[in-house]
Amino acid sequence: MPKKKSEVDVGKGFNRIYFVIAGLWVAFVFMLFIGDFFACKVHTDISHTYPECDDYNAGNQVLQLFIFGGLVVPLYYFLRWIAQGFKK
């Protein structure tokens, strides 16, 4: 027998939506990192035309990748904390 609307677990739907959006965010940040790396380090013959490649540092880019990609973890716990406040 199907559950009533009041008995539907909203937490499962929230988790699924959040993990899909978080996965897309991490993939997007990773693709930006790979794009900068290939533009500035692998194709050095044409990288002199890009102003962002003048001061390129791969270590700094990896740090930014972990910071922006890792933002999804504290955001998940913050949103979960807010969602738990609405539960009865």
Stockholm file with secondary structure:
# STOCKHOLM 1.0

chainA/1-88         MPKKKSEVDVGKGFNRIYFVIAGLWVAFVFMLFIGDFFACKVHTDISHTYPECDDYNAGNQVLQLFIFGGLVVPLYYFLRWIAQGFKK
#=GR chainA/1-88 SS CCCCGGGSCHHHHHHHHHHHHHHHHHHHHHHHHHHHHIIIIITTTTGGGCGGGTTCCHHHHHHHHHHHHHTHHHHHHHHHHHHHHTCC
#=GC SS_cons        CCCCGGGSCHHHHHHHHHHHHHHHHHHHHHHHHHHHHIIIIITTTTGGGCGGGTTCCHHHHHHHHHHHHHTHHHHHHHHHHHHHHTCC
//
